[in-house]
Amino acid sequence: MRMMQDGVEVCCLPDNAYCSADVGLQSPLDLCECPIGNEECCGDCWHYREDDERKYLVL
């Protein structure tokens, strides 16, 4: 999915970035569409995370 920050398209995110609303906890850049219906990700959504919590949530 397309990610924007301050009007600039983001093409690279940290390895630990993920969307907590996505069942697979994928990086927003790897998603085809937003799990909550937004047209693009801005990183300000409370579902966007940059931490290692993902490794404990994925089974």
C-alpha positions in Angstrom: 0.0 0.0 0.0 1.1 3.5 -0.5 2.7 5.3 2.5 3.0 9.0 2.8 4.6 11.3 5.4 4.4 15.1 5.2 3.4 14.9 1.6 6.3 12.7 0.5 6.0 9.0 -0.5 7.8 6.6 1.8 9.6 3.8 0.0 11.6 2.3 2.9 10.6 1.5 6.5 12.6 -0.1 9.4 12.6 -3.9 9.5 10.4 -3.9 12.7 7.6 -1.7 11.2 4.2 -3.3 11.0 0.5 -2.7 10.9 -1.2 -4.1 14.0 -4.6 -4.1 12.3 -3.3 -6.6 9.7 -3.8 -10.3 10.6 -0.3 -11.2 9.5 1.3 -8.0 11.0 2.9 -7.1 7.7 4.7 -3.9 6.9 2.4 -1.2 5.5 4.5 -1.3 2.3 3.7 -5.0 1.9 -0.1 -4.6 2.2 -2.3 -4.4 -0.9 -4.9 -2.4 1.0 -5.4 -0.9 4.4 -7.1 -3.3 6.9 -9.2 -0.4 8.3 -10.0 1.1 4.9 -7.7 4.1 4.6 -6.5 5.0 1.1 -2.9 5.4 2.1 -0.9 4.9 5.3 0.6 8.0 6.9 2.3 6.4 9.9 0.1 8.5 12.3 -2.5 5.8 12.6 -2.4 4.1 16.0 -2.1 0.7 14.2 1.3 1.6 12.7 4.1 0.3 15.0 7.9 0.2 15.0 8.9 -2.2 17.7 9.6 -5.9 18.3 6.1 -6.7 19.7 5.3 -8.4 16.4 7.7 -11.3 17.1 5.6 -12.2 20.1 2.3 -11.9 18.3 3.0 -14.1 15.2 2.5 -17.8 15.9 
